């Protein structure tokens, strides 16, 4: 077993559409553990850090506007191969390509507003967790 932690965030559209219970339920039912959770209103500085790999892309400003538009629910999720498992659970970036049964496949339609974020690699997960949580906020 390779127990990992990953960073997961329900984006502003997911919170506004009252999908927190639905999404958290899917993560719990999969068998993953929530080891940290908090509501955050992301500011532009954190948004720029979270999405620095997209700086300069055509959708960057739209992405920062969107992610700072309302509260998000941040979580640290733990479990066997949690990074890969969460990416499978959320589905493809563009919900039109995301398979039915995935979170984006079932609950979203827009590539911009796609309800959920999950880190796509273990190194990214560590960096993203550190943006939102101090180590003493994560349950051992
Ligand atoms: P991911 O969220 O599946 O890891 P990334 O390619 O890292 O996908 O993109 C980060 C976020 O940027 C996406 O989840 C989405 O909200 C937004 N995004 C990506 N591509 C586009 C686009 O072509 N138009 C608008 N927004 C986009």
Backbone and ligand atoms as CSV (ligand in chain L), in Angstrom:
chain,resi,resn,atom,element,x,y,z
A,1,UNK,N,N,0.846,-1.207,0.000
A,1,UNK,CA,C,0.000,0.000,0.000
A,1,UNK,C,C,0.877,1.250,0.000
A,2,UNK,N,N,0.552,2.172,-0.874
A,2,UNK,CA,C,1.276,3.451,-0.884
A,2,UNK,C,C,0.315,4.531,-0.400
A,3,UNK,N,N,0.337,4.770,0.914
A,3,UNK,CA,C,-0.567,5.783,1.467
A,3,UNK,C,C,-0.059,7.174,1.091
A,4,UNK,N,N,-0.921,7.937,0.466
A,4,UNK,CA,C,-0.572,9.290,0.040
A,4,UNK,C,C,-1.588,10.286,0.570
A,5,UNK,N,N,-1.186,11.565,0.529
A,5,UNK,CA,C,-2.133,12.648,0.776
A,5,UNK,C,C,-2.226,13.500,-0.470
A,6,UNK,N,N,-3.419,14.007,-0.729
A,6,UNK,CA,C,-3.589,14.902,-1.858
A,6,UNK,C,C,-4.454,16.087,-1.464
A,7,UNK,N,N,-4.326,17.162,-2.244
A,7,UNK,CA,C,-5.103,18.370,-1.978
A,7,UNK,C,C,-6.320,18.394,-2.903
A,8,UNK,N,N,-7.486,18.583,-2.307
A,8,UNK,CA,C,-8.748,18.603,-3.058
A,8,UNK,C,C,-9.496,19.876,-2.676
A,9,UNK,N,N,-10.143,20.492,-3.670
A,9,UNK,CA,C,-10.862,21.733,-3.395
A,9,UNK,C,C,-12.177,21.756,-4.177
A,10,UNK,N,N,-13.277,21.966,-3.459
A,10,UNK,CA,C,-14.561,22.189,-4.151
A,10,UNK,C,C,-14.578,23.665,-4.532
A,11,UNK,N,N,-14.675,23.939,-5.834
A,11,UNK,CA,C,-14.516,25.291,-6.378
A,11,UNK,C,C,-15.783,26.127,-6.125
A,12,UNK,N,N,-15.709,27.453,-6.378
A,12,UNK,CA,C,-16.847,28.318,-6.026
A,12,UNK,C,C,-18.195,27.874,-6.615
A,13,UNK,N,N,-18.184,27.350,-7.838
A,13,UNK,CA,C,-19.467,26.916,-8.431
A,13,UNK,C,C,-20.026,25.709,-7.678
A,14,UNK,N,N,-19.159,24.820,-7.224
A,14,UNK,CA,C,-19.606,23.648,-6.454
A,14,UNK,C,C,-20.218,24.051,-5.123
A,15,UNK,N,N,-19.580,25.042,-4.464
A,15,UNK,CA,C,-20.112,25.523,-3.178
A,15,UNK,C,C,-21.457,26.218,-3.405
A,16,UNK,N,N,-21.485,27.129,-4.424
A,16,UNK,CA,C,-22.724,27.883,-4.716
A,16,UNK,C,C,-23.869,26.949,-5.065
A,17,UNK,N,N,-23.558,25.877,-5.784
A,17,UNK,CA,C,-24.612,24.949,-6.229
A,17,UNK,C,C,-24.969,23.912,-5.157
A,18,UNK,N,N,-24.394,24.088,-3.957
A,18,UNK,CA,C,-24.702,23.231,-2.800
A,18,UNK,C,C,-24.360,21.762,-3.074
A,19,UNK,N,N,-23.173,21.564,-3.689
A,19,UNK,CA,C,-22.728,20.206,-4.021
A,19,UNK,C,C,-21.728,19.648,-3.004
A,20,UNK,N,N,-21.483,20.390,-1.908
A,20,UNK,CA,C,-20.487,19.919,-0.931
A,20,UNK,C,C,-20.829,18.520,-0.419
A,21,UNK,N,N,-22.059,18.337,0.030
A,21,UNK,CA,C,-22.457,17.045,0.610
A,21,UNK,C,C,-22.302,15.914,-0.393
A,22,UNK,N,N,-22.763,16.158,-1.610
A,22,UNK,CA,C,-22.680,15.166,-2.689
A,22,UNK,C,C,-21.216,14.764,-2.954
A,23,UNK,N,N,-20.356,15.768,-3.043
A,23,UNK,CA,C,-18.957,15.497,-3.411
A,23,UNK,C,C,-18.199,14.848,-2.245
A,24,UNK,N,N,-18.380,15.392,-1.044
A,24,UNK,CA,C,-17.698,14.810,0.127
A,24,UNK,C,C,-18.186,13.368,0.334
A,25,UNK,N,N,-19.470,13.130,0.104
A,25,UNK,CA,C,-20.026,11.778,0.229
A,25,UNK,C,C,-19.344,10.797,-0.711
A,26,UNK,N,N,-19.099,11.241,-1.941
A,26,UNK,CA,C,-18.436,10.353,-2.910
A,26,UNK,C,C,-17.009,10.025,-2.457
A,27,UNK,N,N,-16.304,11.037,-1.939
A,27,UNK,CA,C,-14.919,10.813,-1.496
A,27,UNK,C,C,-14.903,9.836,-0.315
A,28,UNK,N,N,-15.830,10.026,0.631
A,28,UNK,CA,C,-15.890,9.134,1.796
A,28,UNK,C,C,-16.301,7.720,1.389
A,29,UNK,N,N,-17.296,7.627,0.517
A,29,UNK,CA,C,-17.772,6.289,0.122
A,29,UNK,C,C,-16.702,5.510,-0.636
A,30,UNK,N,N,-15.800,6.229,-1.306
A,30,UNK,CA,C,-14.712,5.559,-2.019
A,30,UNK,C,C,-13.763,4.870,-1.042
A,31,UNK,N,N,-13.745,5.366,0.207
A,31,UNK,CA,C,-12.861,4.760,1.215
A,31,UNK,C,C,-11.676,5.643,1.567
A,32,UNK,N,N,-11.649,6.849,0.971
A,32,UNK,CA,C,-10.579,7.796,1.311
A,32,UNK,C,C,-10.930,8.494,2.620
A,33,UNK,N,N,-9.893,9.042,3.282
A,33,UNK,CA,C,-10.111,9.725,4.567
A,33,UNK,C,C,-9.899,11.228,4.412
A,34,UNK,N,N,-10.766,11.990,5.081
A,34,UNK,CA,C,-10.573,13.444,5.131
A,34,UNK,C,C,-9.723,13.721,6.363
A,35,UNK,N,N,-8.517,14.280,6.168
A,35,UNK,CA,C,-7.645,14.542,7.316
A,35,UNK,C,C,-7.497,16.038,7.606
A,36,UNK,N,N,-8.099,16.877,6.745
A,36,UNK,CA,C,-8.170,18.320,7.014
A,36,UNK,C,C,-9.251,18.896,6.116
A,37,UNK,N,N,-9.911,19.954,6.600
A,37,UNK,CA,C,-10.998,20.565,5.812
A,37,UNK,C,C,-11.237,21.983,6.296
A,38,UNK,N,N,-11.344,22.940,5.367
A,38,UNK,CA,C,-11.725,24.308,5.749
A,38,UNK,C,C,-12.297,25.091,4.568
A,39,UNK,N,N,-13.214,26.030,4.895
A,39,UNK,CA,C,-13.736,26.957,3.882
A,39,UNK,C,C,-12.768,28.125,3.796
A,40,UNK,N,N,-12.488,28.555,2.566
A,40,UNK,CA,C,-11.541,29.648,2.339
A,40,UNK,C,C,-12.092,30.541,1.241
A,41,UNK,N,N,-11.876,31.845,1.376
A,41,UNK,CA,C,-12.118,32.760,0.244
A,41,UNK,C,C,-10.728,33.082,-0.306
A,42,UNK,N,N,-10.418,32.531,-1.471
A,42,UNK,CA,C,-9.075,32.662,-2.046
A,42,UNK,C,C,-8.851,34.100,-2.532
A,43,UNK,N,N,-7.672,34.668,-2.201
A,43,UNK,CA,C,-7.351,35.995,-2.749
A,43,UNK,C,C,-6.469,35.827,-3.990
A,44,UNK,N,N,-6.211,36.944,-4.657
A,44,UNK,CA,C,-5.502,36.883,-5.949
A,44,UNK,C,C,-4.077,36.329,-5.797
A,45,UNK,N,N,-3.431,36.630,-4.662
A,45,UNK,CA,C,-2.055,36.141,-4.445
A,45,UNK,C,C,-2.024,34.619,-4.396
A,46,UNK,N,N,-2.940,34.037,-3.622
A,46,UNK,CA,C,-2.986,32.565,-3.516
A,46,UNK,C,C,-3.419,31.956,-4.860
A,47,UNK,N,N,-4.370,32.608,-5.537
A,47,UNK,CA,C,-4.829,32.100,-6.845
A,47,UNK,C,C,-3.665,32.044,-7.829
A,48,UNK,N,N,-2.849,33.095,-7.830
A,48,UNK,CA,C,-1.685,33.120,-8.737
A,48,UNK,C,C,-0.714,31.988,-8.418
A,49,UNK,N,N,-0.544,31.693,-7.119
A,49,UNK,CA,C,0.372,30.601,-6.730
A,49,UNK,C,C,-0.216,29.239,-7.102
A,50,UNK,N,N,-1.506,29.080,-6.816
A,50,UNK,CA,C,-2.146,27.782,-7.087
A,50,UNK,C,C,-2.092,27.446,-8.577
A,51,UNK,N,N,-2.277,28.470,-9.411
A,51,UNK,CA,C,-2.370,28.230,-10.855
A,51,UNK,C,C,-1.171,28.781,-11.623
A,52,UNK,N,N,0.001,28.853,-10.962
A,52,UNK,CA,C,1.165,29.488,-11.612
A,52,UNK,C,C,1.552,28.799,-12.925
A,53,UNK,N,N,1.290,27.473,-13.036
A,53,UNK,CA,C,1.652,26.777,-14.277
A,53,UNK,C,C,0.830,27.277,-15.480
A,54,UNK,N,N,-0.298,27.963,-15.197
A,54,UNK,CA,C,-1.156,28.440,-16.288
A,54,UNK,C,C,-0.951,29.920,-16.603
A,55,UNK,N,N,-0.025,30.565,-15.880
A,55,UNK,CA,C,0.257,31.983,-16.103
A,55,UNK,C,C,0.585,32.207,-17.585
A,56,UNK,N,N,-0.064,33.203,-18.182
A,56,UNK,CA,C,0.204,33.516,-19.598
A,56,UNK,C,C,-0.742,32.825,-20.560
A,57,UNK,N,N,-1.514,31.845,-20.078
A,57,UNK,CA,C,-2.473,31.173,-20.979
A,57,UNK,C,C,-3.702,32.061,-21.179
A,58,UNK,N,N,-4.413,31.808,-22.262
A,58,UNK,CA,C,-5.547,32.674,-22.635
A,58,UNK,C,C,-6.629,32.714,-21.548
A,59,UNK,N,N,-6.773,31.629,-20.802
A,59,UNK,CA,C,-7.862,31.558,-19.817
A,59,UNK,C,C,-7.410,31.948,-18.403
A,60,UNK,N,N,-6.141,32.392,-18.249
A,60,UNK,CA,C,-5.607,32.614,-16.899
A,60,UNK,C,C,-6.418,33.647,-16.103
A,61,UNK,N,N,-6.692,34.811,-16.718
A,61,UNK,CA,C,-7.411,35.858,-15.968
A,61,UNK,C,C,-8.809,35.385,-15.578
A,62,UNK,N,N,-9.473,34.707,-16.517
A,62,UNK,CA,C,-10.818,34.151,-16.274
A,62,UNK,C,C,-10.762,33.140,-15.106
A,63,UNK,N,N,-9.689,32.342,-15.085
A,63,UNK,CA,C,-9.521,31.323,-14.045
A,63,UNK,C,C,-9.345,31.975,-12.667
A,64,UNK,N,N,-8.535,33.034,-12.609
A,64,UNK,CA,C,-8.307,33.725,-11.331
A,64,UNK,C,C,-9.609,34.403,-10.865
A,65,UNK,N,N,-10.332,35.035,-11.806
A,65,UNK,CA,C,-11.624,35.662,-11.461
A,65,UNK,C,C,-12.576,34.630,-10.859
A,66,UNK,N,N,-12.648,33.490,-11.516
A,66,UNK,CA,C,-13.554,32.405,-11.112
A,66,UNK,C,C,-13.191,31.868,-9.723
A,67,UNK,N,N,-11.916,31.577,-9.519
A,67,UNK,CA,C,-11.526,30.887,-8.284
A,67,UNK,C,C,-11.580,31.829,-7.081
A,68,UNK,N,N,-11.567,33.170,-7.348
A,68,UNK,CA,C,-11.667,34.148,-6.259
A,68,UNK,C,C,-13.104,34.663,-6.106
A,69,UNK,N,N,-14.057,34.098,-6.865
A,69,UNK,CA,C,-15.415,34.669,-6.920
A,69,UNK,C,C,-16.293,34.295,-5.727
A,70,UNK,N,N,-15.875,33.342,-4.929
A,70,UNK,CA,C,-16.685,32.926,-3.782
A,70,UNK,C,C,-15.917,31.904,-2.978
A,71,UNK,N,N,-16.459,31.492,-1.833
A,71,UNK,CA,C,-15.725,30.539,-0.991
A,71,UNK,C,C,-15.503,29.187,-1.673
A,72,UNK,N,N,-14.405,28.556,-1.283
A,72,UNK,CA,C,-14.101,27.194,-1.742
A,72,UNK,C,C,-13.964,26.312,-0.502
A,73,UNK,N,N,-14.121,25.008,-0.666
A,73,UNK,CA,C,-13.902,24.076,0.445
A,73,UNK,C,C,-12.610,23.309,0.171
A,74,UNK,N,N,-11.604,23.541,1.022
A,74,UNK,CA,C,-10.289,22.894,0.844
A,74,UNK,C,C,-10.199,21.660,1.736
A,75,UNK,N,N,-9.611,20.602,1.195
A,75,UNK,CA,C,-9.463,19.363,1.969
A,75,UNK,C,C,-8.105,18.730,1.708
A,76,UNK,N,N,-7.620,18.017,2.715
A,76,UNK,CA,C,-6.515,17.086,2.500
A,76,UNK,C,C,-7.120,15.686,2.616
A,77,UNK,N,N,-6.902,14.901,1.569
A,77,UNK,CA,C,-7.498,13.565,1.475
A,77,UNK,C,C,-6.382,12.531,1.514
A,78,UNK,N,N,-6.586,11.505,2.320
A,78,UNK,CA,C,-5.534,10.495,2.526
A,78,UNK,C,C,-6.059,9.110,2.149
A,79,UNK,N,N,-5.160,8.300,1.612
A,79,UNK,CA,C,-5.541,6.918,1.312
A,79,UNK,C,C,-4.539,6.279,0.364
A,80,UNK,N,N,-4.767,5.010,0.065
A,80,UNK,CA,C,-3.886,4.274,-0.833
A,80,UNK,C,C,-3.910,4.927,-2.219
A,81,UNK,N,N,-2.753,5.381,-2.677
A,81,UNK,CA,C,-2.631,6.062,-3.979
A,81,UNK,C,C,-3.656,7.178,-4.148
A,82,UNK,N,N,-3.793,7.994,-3.103
A,82,UNK,CA,C,-4.846,9.015,-3.071
A,82,UNK,C,C,-4.770,9.999,-4.246
A,83,UNK,N,N,-3.551,10.303,-4.721
A,83,UNK,CA,C,-3.431,11.284,-5.810
A,83,UNK,C,C,-4.127,10.738,-7.060
A,84,UNK,N,N,-3.753,9.520,-7.451
A,84,UNK,CA,C,-4.328,8.921,-8.659
A,84,UNK,C,C,-5.824,8.644,-8.473
A,85,UNK,N,N,-6.175,8.129,-7.311
A,85,UNK,CA,C,-7.583,7.762,-7.062
A,85,UNK,C,C,-8.480,9.005,-7.137
A,86,UNK,N,N,-8.027,10.126,-6.545
A,86,UNK,CA,C,-8.842,11.349,-6.602
A,86,UNK,C,C,-8.954,11.869,-8.031
A,87,UNK,N,N,-7.857,11.790,-8.811
A,87,UNK,CA,C,-7.929,12.252,-10.209
A,87,UNK,C,C,-8.933,11.403,-10.989
A,88,UNK,N,N,-8.968,10.097,-10.701
A,88,UNK,CA,C,-9.945,9.240,-11.379
A,88,UNK,C,C,-11.371,9.608,-10.954
A,89,UNK,N,N,-11.546,9.865,-9.662
A,89,UNK,CA,C,-12.889,10.223,-9.161
A,89,UNK,C,C,-13.392,11.526,-9.776
A,90,UNK,N,N,-12.497,12.525,-9.978
A,90,UNK,CA,C,-12.989,13.819,-10.472
A,90,UNK,C,C,-13.267,13.777,-11.969
A,91,UNK,N,N,-12.520,12.998,-12.743
A,91,UNK,CA,C,-12.754,12.925,-14.184
A,91,UNK,C,C,-11.976,13.990,-14.957
A,92,UNK,N,N,-12.136,13.983,-16.282
A,92,UNK,CA,C,-11.361,14.865,-17.166
A,92,UNK,C,C,-11.638,16.337,-16.882
A,93,UNK,N,N,-10.629,17.177,-17.199
A,93,UNK,CA,C,-10.733,18.629,-16.952
A,93,UNK,C,C,-11.986,19.206,-17.606
A,94,UNK,N,N,-12.226,18.842,-18.870
A,94,UNK,CA,C,-13.432,19.325,-19.561
A,94,UNK,C,C,-14.573,18.359,-19.254
A,95,UNK,N,N,-15.566,18.822,-18.503
A,95,UNK,CA,C,-16.651,17.914,-18.091
A,95,UNK,C,C,-17.387,17.261,-19.264
A,96,UNK,N,N,-17.241,17.874,-20.456
A,96,UNK,CA,C,-17.897,17.253,-21.618
A,96,UNK,C,C,-17.187,15.956,-22.015
A,97,UNK,N,N,-15.913,15.831,-21.619
A,97,UNK,CA,C,-15.149,14.606,-21.888
A,97,UNK,C,C,-15.122,13.669,-20.681
A,98,UNK,N,N,-15.545,14.174,-19.519
A,98,UNK,CA,C,-15.459,13.375,-18.280
A,98,UNK,C,C,-16.518,12.262,-18.320
A,99,UNK,N,N,-16.106,11.072,-17.923
A,99,UNK,CA,C,-17.014,9.922,-18.013
A,99,UNK,C,C,-18.134,10.019,-16.986
A,100,UNK,N,N,-19.332,9.508,-17.341
A,100,UNK,CA,C,-20.398,9.388,-16.348
A,100,UNK,C,C,-19.878,8.567,-15.162
A,101,UNK,N,N,-20.288,8.939,-13.970
A,101,UNK,CA,C,-19.785,8.254,-12.774
A,101,UNK,C,C,-18.689,9.050,-12.098
A,102,UNK,N,N,-18.020,9.929,-12.870
A,102,UNK,CA,C,-17.034,10.813,-12.249
A,102,UNK,C,C,-17.749,12.075,-11.759
A,103,UNK,N,N,-17.068,12.803,-10.862
A,103,UNK,CA,C,-17.691,14.010,-10.286
A,103,UNK,C,C,-17.967,15.038,-11.380
A,104,UNK,N,N,-16.957,15.334,-12.210
A,104,UNK,CA,C,-17.185,16.298,-13.292
A,104,UNK,C,C,-18.132,15.740,-14.353
A,105,UNK,N,N,-18.031,14.452,-14.620
A,105,UNK,CA,C,-18.905,13.820,-15.610
A,105,UNK,C,C,-20.370,13.892,-15.211
A,106,UNK,N,N,-20.635,13.823,-13.921
A,106,UNK,CA,C,-22.033,13.811,-13.450
A,106,UNK,C,C,-22.546,15.196,-13.078
A,107,UNK,N,N,-21.636,16.116,-12.667
A,107,UNK,CA,C,-22.111,17.338,-12.000
A,107,UNK,C,C,-21.715,18.634,-12.687
A,108,UNK,N,N,-20.964,18.579,-13.779
A,108,UNK,CA,C,-20.510,19.829,-14.412
A,108,UNK,C,C,-20.643,19.747,-15.924
A,109,UNK,N,N,-20.585,20.936,-16.555
A,109,UNK,CA,C,-20.701,20.997,-18.012
A,109,UNK,C,C,-19.649,21.916,-18.641
A,110,UNK,N,N,-19.132,22.858,-17.841
A,110,UNK,CA,C,-18.239,23.882,-18.386
A,110,UNK,C,C,-16.779,23.590,-18.035
A,111,UNK,N,N,-15.874,23.727,-19.029
A,111,UNK,CA,C,-14.444,23.469,-18.792
A,111,UNK,C,C,-13.872,24.462,-17.780
A,112,UNK,N,N,-14.376,25.692,-17.814
A,112,UNK,CA,C,-13.920,26.693,-16.852
A,112,UNK,C,C,-14.431,26.374,-15.459
A,113,UNK,N,N,-15.749,26.209,-15.358
A,113,UNK,CA,C,-16.383,25.992,-14.045
A,113,UNK,C,C,-16.675,24.503,-13.889
A,114,UNK,N,N,-15.687,23.783,-13.382
A,114,UNK,CA,C,-15.785,22.318,-13.373
A,114,UNK,C,C,-15.789,21.720,-11.958
A,115,UNK,N,N,-16.323,22.477,-11.026
A,115,UNK,CA,C,-16.680,22.130,-9.624
A,115,UNK,C,C,-15.589,21.632,-8.661
A,116,UNK,N,N,-14.528,21.047,-9.169
A,116,UNK,CA,C,-13.570,20.453,-8.219
A,116,UNK,C,C,-12.144,20.482,-8.755
A,117,UNK,N,N,-11.216,20.592,-7.826
A,117,UNK,CA,C,-9.781,20.506,-8.126
A,117,UNK,C,C,-9.202,19.342,-7.323
A,118,UNK,N,N,-8.279,18.604,-7.921
A,118,UNK,CA,C,-7.479,17.631,-7.155
A,118,UNK,C,C,-6.072,17.642,-7.746
A,119,UNK,N,N,-5.060,17.630,-6.904
A,119,UNK,CA,C,-3.667,17.684,-7.363
A,119,UNK,C,C,-3.394,16.562,-8.351
A,120,UNK,N,N,-2.557,16.871,-9.376
A,120,UNK,CA,C,-2.307,15.842,-10.396
A,120,UNK,C,C,-0.981,15.104,-10.210
A,121,UNK,N,N,-0.237,15.406,-9.140
A,121,UNK,CA,C,1.013,14.682,-8.845
A,121,UNK,C,C,1.331,14.864,-7.364
A,122,UNK,N,N,2.115,13.927,-6.812
A,122,UNK,CA,C,2.369,13.973,-5.362
A,122,UNK,C,C,3.138,15.243,-4.968
A,123,UNK,N,N,4.096,15.657,-5.788
A,123,UNK,CA,C,4.853,16.884,-5.469
A,123,UNK,C,C,3.947,18.102,-5.471
A,124,UNK,N,N,3.033,18.147,-6.459
A,124,UNK,CA,C,2.077,19.265,-6.530
A,124,UNK,C,C,1.167,19.237,-5.312
A,125,UNK,N,N,0.768,18.031,-4.893
A,125,UNK,CA,C,-0.113,17.892,-3.729
A,125,UNK,C,C,0.539,18.506,-2.497
A,126,UNK,N,N,1.826,18.242,-2.311
A,126,UNK,CA,C,2.542,18.781,-1.135
A,126,UNK,C,C,2.564,20.304,-1.183
A,127,UNK,N,N,2.845,20.846,-2.359
A,127,UNK,CA,C,2.927,22.297,-2.518
A,127,UNK,C,C,1.550,22.938,-2.291
A,128,UNK,N,N,0.511,22.325,-2.854
A,128,UNK,CA,C,-0.837,22.893,-2.746
A,128,UNK,C,C,-1.371,22.788,-1.312
A,129,UNK,N,N,-1.112,21.656,-0.643
A,129,UNK,CA,C,-1.527,21.516,0.771
A,129,UNK,C,C,-0.914,22.628,1.601
A,130,UNK,N,N,0.387,22.897,1.339
A,130,UNK,CA,C,1.115,23.904,2.130
A,130,UNK,C,C,0.586,25.317,1.891
A,131,UNK,N,N,-0.066,25.547,0.730
A,131,UNK,CA,C,-0.660,26.865,0.468
A,131,UNK,C,C,-1.851,27.128,1.385
A,132,UNK,N,N,-2.525,26.065,1.808
A,132,UNK,CA,C,-3.797,26.225,2.534
A,132,UNK,C,C,-3.793,25.706,3.976
A,133,UNK,N,N,-2.866,24.795,4.297
A,133,UNK,CA,C,-2.889,24.182,5.629
A,133,UNK,C,C,-1.500,24.211,6.265
A,134,UNK,N,N,-1.476,24.514,7.582
A,134,UNK,CA,C,-0.234,24.307,8.318
A,134,UNK,C,C,-0.223,22.845,8.777
A,135,UNK,N,N,0.954,22.317,9.108
A,135,UNK,CA,C,1.030,20.873,9.424
A,135,UNK,C,C,0.165,20.522,10.627
A,136,UNK,N,N,0.025,21.456,11.583
A,136,UNK,CA,C,-0.779,21.119,12.779
A,136,UNK,C,C,-2.291,21.147,12.512
A,137,UNK,N,N,-2.704,21.522,11.285
A,137,UNK,CA,C,-4.133,21.469,10.930
A,137,UNK,C,C,-4.498,20.143,10.254
A,138,UNK,N,N,-3.491,19.298,10.026
A,138,UNK,CA,C,-3.736,18.026,9.344
A,138,UNK,C,C,-3.688,16.901,10.385
A,139,UNK,N,N,-4.754,16.111,10.420
A,139,UNK,CA,C,-4.882,15.074,11.443
A,139,UNK,C,C,-3.926,13.918,11.156
A,140,UNK,N,N,-3.192,13.517,12.161
A,140,UNK,CA,C,-2.283,12.359,12.014
A,140,UNK,C,C,-3.040,11.074,12.322
L,1,LIG,P1,P,-7.256,20.141,-13.852
L,1,LIG,O1,O,-8.084,21.047,-12.964
L,1,LIG,O2,O,-8.058,18.981,-14.384
L,1,LIG,O3,O,-5.952,19.709,-13.190
L,1,LIG,P2,P,-5.749,22.026,-15.509
L,1,LIG,O4,O,-5.380,21.833,-16.948
L,1,LIG,O5,O,-4.638,22.022,-14.491
L,1,LIG,O6,O,-6.865,20.966,-15.173
L,1,LIG,O7,O,-6.521,23.428,-15.436
L,1,LIG,C1,C,-6.790,24.031,-14.201
L,1,LIG,C2,C,-8.151,24.662,-14.267
L,1,LIG,O8,O,-8.133,25.743,-15.199
L,1,LIG,C3,C,-9.269,23.745,-14.785
L,1,LIG,O9,O,-9.770,22.882,-13.790
L,1,LIG,C4,C,-10.300,24.755,-15.249
L,1,LIG,O10,O,-11.034,25.316,-14.146
L,1,LIG,C5,C,-9.407,25.840,-15.839
L,1,LIG,N1,N,-9.202,25.639,-17.284
L,1,LIG,C6,C,-8.362,24.759,-17.883
L,1,LIG,N2,N,-8.438,24.842,-19.220
L,1,LIG,C7,C,-9.336,25.829,-19.475
L,1,LIG,C8,C,-9.856,26.402,-20.695
L,1,LIG,O11,O,-9.473,26.016,-21.819
L,1,LIG,N3,N,-10.798,27.397,-20.553
L,1,LIG,C9,C,-11.215,27.849,-19.336
L,1,LIG,N4,N,-10.750,27.327,-18.170
L,1,LIG,C10,C,-9.826,26.337,-18.242
